[in-house]
Amino acid sequence: GKEIMGKNGRIHCSLNINTETGRLSSRRPNLQ
């Protein structure tokens, strides 16, 4: 159970990072 929770937590963290990166990319396309 703990392992599954940990994996899900990592996935959620990755999704959050991707969302933030997407927002920054949309606001600052020059970074790409």
N, C-alpha and C positions, 0 to 999 in steps of 0.2 A: 504493500500500500504506500509506504513512504517513497519508494523508488518512483512509482507512477506519479505521485504528487510532485516530486522533484522534477521529473521530465516535463510535466505539464507546466510547471513554474518556469522552466527554462524557455519553453516554447512561447509562453505568454510574454516573457521578457523580450524575446526576439521580435515578436509581433509589435510590441510597444516601441522598440528601437526602430524598426522598419517604418512605423507610422510617423515617428518624429523625423526620421531621415527624409521621408517623402514630403513632409510639410516644409522642411528646410530647403529641399531641392526645388519645390514649387515656388518658394519665395526667392530662392537664390539659384537660378539655373546656371549661373556662371560657375558655380562650384563643380558642376559636372563637366 
